[in-house]
Amino acid sequence: MVSHDDSTHIDVEKDSWSLLDKSRAWGRLLLYDNDCAIGFLRYLQGKESNIKKCFFNIFIDPDHAGKGYRQMLYDQMLSDIDMLNCNGLYMGIYDHPNYDHSKEFLKKTGFINKFKTREYSLELDSLDLSKYNDLLDKLDKQGIQFYDSKLELSNSPNHYKKLEELMWIIDQDIPMPEGLFPERDKFEEFLKHQKMFEDKYYGVEIVAVCNDRYIGATDIEVSPKSDPYKGWTGGLGVIKEYRRQGIATALKVKAYQKLKAQGIKNIRTDNEENNPMYLINVELGFKPEPYGLEFQKEI
């Protein structure tokens, strides 16, 4: 209803619902004017160390903004989650005019923005990847190889175990909003999400390997039904002892080579505003998009 630059499809929403951890409280609230849907709120309880947190989004038809409908949905959510004894609420928006009503509502209800992410986009046709050949050659001479996770590694012994362990190491270094902590999914949950990604939304996933050890990775999702020419970066990271060698840049380059061959035109990525990874994005030619803003409130 308010998104400024992406689109979705009902099947994408259904797939996301099918992956929900049923042990966590979640809800979907719809607001109707006669038979026309004019508002929607979704919420999800955190888990483990974040079990007392609740994450939500509110969307209102722009023609019905400013009429108190956000407050109505929000109040109903508070009633629904009362039994959870939550102590923190979190809602993310973009620093874009389409979200002005949401920003005003959040500030009015006592939410504070303490966490920002830099959002970037890159037109792949404008990127000359050949200038990174020397970097790739250097890393190859150091014994660092790059593989497509699905196409080249999925049948390797313990591939998914090694991939999950790598992603957990990387996840622990990702900046998070105040009061939140990284959580490790059970392996079965990780595998369920990985298989959904590979079966339906696989753009590319590149893994950096040195002496049979997984040392870095990036994954990029493409939604064929809603945005078939745009890739969304899920994550990128390199374990600490292999940083400052250009591996993160090489992971991006390898991924973009494959995506260009698939006809993907645009890449989106983001970083916490103080994360030095943004310098790599700028060097590659990414252009800034509206900031992502995470609002939070103690309750």
Buried (B, 14 or more C-beta within 10 A) or exposed (E): BBEEBEEEEEEBEEBEEEEEEEEBBBBEBEBEEEEEEBBBBBBBBBBEEBBBBBBBBBBBBEEBBEEEBBEBBBEBBBEBBEEBEBEBBBBBBBBBEBBEBBBEBBEEBEBEBEBBBBBBBBEBEEBEBEEBEEBBEEBEEEEBBBBBBBEBBBEBEEBBEBBBBBBBBBBEEEEBBEBBEBEBBEEEBBBBEBEBBBEBBBBBBBBBBBEEEBBBBBBBBBBBBBBEEBBBBBBBBBBEEBBEBBBBBBBBBBBBBBBBEBEBBBBBBBBBEEBEBBEBBEEBEBEEBBBBBBBBBEE
